[in-house]
Amino acid sequence: MQHSAEIGVFGGSGFYQFLDNVQSVWIETPYGPPSDQIALAEVAGRRVAFLPRHGRDHRYPPAQVPYRANLWAMKHLGVKRLIGPCAAGSLQPHVAPGSFVLCDQFVDRTSGRPDTFYEGPIATHISAAEPYCPQLRGLALEIGRDLGIEIHPTGTMVVIQGPRFSTRAESRWFQAQGWEVINMTGYPEAILARELEMCYVNVSLITDYDNGVPGHEAPVSHEEVLRTFTANIENVKKMIVGLIERMPAEASCGCNRALSTAR
């Protein structure tokens, strides 16, 4: 294949300049064009593909991100492992802005997003019991601790439709369930990766307290989100580079066999 990569990185808000000396390519997919051109480069001797999930000019709001095209394009390039950093809000007082959460579960509160590659004629029921790659989560935890980042090893992400933020009533409801993280793009990105038998790890950078968290009832603003993200962008880059550098050549997680029990 002329263009190829083994590791993929999806960008989030405020995170569009990551790789140097890149080759940018468009990938045609059966699901339409991906969010943008994919930047191909070498990092620590590994071939890496980077794609800003909203587009470089932030043209796609969360519900309109072409998730299937993005994931299919990565698979087409040969990507086997995906890193999905994102900006996210906190639903719990102990999960402070500036800290990282390595989510191990999600709750889907979106609607109408195409969320499967398998629409028949063969019924395919992928397991979502452990939606994020445990091998990559463990590695990300080691790297975060080595970097001195305040990092939470587990967390449940509730994914809302957006583009609006939650009402106070919704936020209090999510907080009462014990969920830690709120985000607008976490679904269906992770589960589409699983359907294509790619490892996927989420790294949530907490940018704000959602407005239902006791003691933090001020409304969330996009300006606040970007300010906190910008202040922590170097830690995000260090985490991603660390994952690329230390990612084992062989997977021990079973993500690459997800279809074996789905049909």
N, C-alpha and C positions, 0 to 999 in steps of 0.2 A: 504494500500500500504506500502511495506517495506521501500521504500525510498520516501520522500516527502518534499515539501517546499511550502511556500506561497508567497515568494518574490524571484525574480531572479535578478542577477546582471551580465551584460556582461562587461568584461574587455576590455581595449584597449591597445595601445602601452605603454609599460613600467609599466603595472599595473596588475601584476600576483600574488602578494603575499598580499592577503587582509584578509583572514580568518585564525583563529587559531583553533586547535583541530578539523580538518576537517575529514570527511569521503568521500573519492573519489570514484565515481561510473561511469561506462560506461552505457550509455543508447542507446539501439538499436532503430532505427527509420526507417520508410518506405523510408526515403530519404538519407539513408546511415548514417555513423557515424557522430556525432557532432565534433566540432573543437578539443575537448579534453575530458578528464574525467571531470565530474561536481563535484565540491567540495560542500559538504553539511555541514552546521554548524548552530549553534544558535547564534543570535546576538540580544541583548536586548529582549530576550524571544521569538523571532520570528525565524521560520525556514527559512533559506536563502540558495539559490543555486547560486554558482558562476561559470561562464564559461568564460575563456579567448577566445575571438572570433577569434583570430589568431592562437590559440594553444600556449601552454606554451613556445615552442621553436620558435614561430613566423613562423610556417611552411606555413601558408596560406596567400598569398597576398590578397588584398581586393576583387578582382573579384572571387577568388576561395574559399572564406569563405563559408562553407556549411550552409547558413543562414536558409534554411528550416529545416534541421536536428536540428540546435541549438534551433530554436523556438519550434519545435515539442517536443524536449526533455524536455524543460522547462514546456510546457503544460502537458506532461505526468507525471511530478513530482507533478502536482497540483498547479503550480505557477499561480497567478492571477495578480500580478503587477511586472513590469520589469523596472529596472533602467539601462540606457544605457550611461555610461560615455564614452567620446572619446576625443582624441586629434584632434584639428581642427585649420585651418588657418583663419586669419581675412581678410576680403575684404574691410573693412572701417577703416579710420584713428582713429575713436573714439572707436573702439573695440580693445583694447590693449592686447598684449601678457600678460598672467597671469590672465586675467579676465575670467569669466564664462559667457556663453550664454545659456539660456533656449529656445531652438528653438521651434517655434510654427508652422513653415511651412518648407517644403523642395521642392527642384526642382531636378528632377531626370535627370542626364546626363550620366547615365551608359548605358551599352548595353549587352544583352545576359544573364543577371542574372535571374535564375528562381525566379519569384517574386509573385507566388500565390500558394496556396494549392488547389485551385478549378479550375481544368482543364476540367470539364465536368463530367457527362452529364448534370448537372444542372448549368446553367449560374448564376454566383454569382458576383454581382457588389458592392463591398464594398465602402462606402463613405470615401474619403480622404480629405474632406474639412477642418477638424481639425485633423491632423494626430497624434498629441501628446496629451496625457491625460491632460485635463485642471486642474483637481483636483491635480494631482501630480506636475504639473508645478507651481501651486500656492503655494503648500507646499514647493517645492524646493526654490522658491523665498524667502519665509519667513526664511528658514534655512540659506540661503546664506547671507541674510542681518544680521541675528543674529550673524553669524560667522565673519562679517566684510569683507566679500569677495566682490570685485567689480563684480557685477553680472548684466547682461542685461536680462530683463524679457521676451523679445521676440527676434526673429531673424529668418531669412530664411537661411537654409542650402542648398547650391548647392552640390550635390553628384556627384563626377567625377569618372570615371572608374578606374584610377590608373593602375599600380602602379607608373607611372610617375607623377610628379607634373605638374601644368599648364604651358603653354607658357605664355609669357607676354601678348600676344594678347588675349588669353582666359581669363586671370585674369582680364584684363581691361574691357572686355565684361561683365563678371560676376559682377564686381564692378559697372559698369554703370547701371546695372539693379536694383541697390539698395540692393542687397543681402549682408548679413553680414558674413556668415560662409561658409567655403569650407572644404570638408571632403571626404573620399573615402569609408566609411563603413555605412553611415547613411541610405542607401537604398540597399535592401528592408527590413531591420531589423524591422523598425517601422511599416510598413504596414503589414508584416506577423504577427506581434503581434496583430494588429487590426483584421485580419482575424480569429485569434484564440480567439478573444474577451478578450484579456489581455490588461490591462493598460500599457502604455509605456511612460516613460519620458526620454528625452535626456538632458544630461548635457555636454556641449561642453567646454573643457578647451582650451583656445586660446594659441597656442604655438608659433605663428609666424605671421608676415604679409605676405600675398601672394605677389608675385613679381610684381603685377600690381597696388598696392596701392601707390598713389603719396607720394614720400619721402621715400619709403621703397622698392626700386626696386632691392635690392640684392636678388640673387636666394635663394630659400628655400633649406635647407639641412635636411636630416634625423637626423643628429647629433644635429642641433639646436632644432628640435622638441623634441627630447628625453631630452635634457638639460633643456628646459623650463618645460616639463612635470614632470621631476624628482624634480625640485625645488618647484613644487606646489602639489606634490603627497599627502602631509598631508591634504591640503584643500579638495582634492578630497575624501579622506577617511572620513574626518569629514562630508562632505556633504552626502555621502552615508549612514554613520551610523545615521546621523540625520534623513534622510528619512525613514530608517528602524524603528527607535525608534518612530517617530511621525506619521507614516502612519496609517490613520484610518482603522478600521476593515472593514467598509463598504464603497463601492465605490458609489459616487454620480455623476459620469461623464457620464454614458451610454456606456462606452467602452465595457462592458460585455454584451451588447445587440446589437452589431454591425451587426450581421447577420439577425436581425429581419426585416430590411428594405432592405436587399441586394439581396433578391430573389423574 
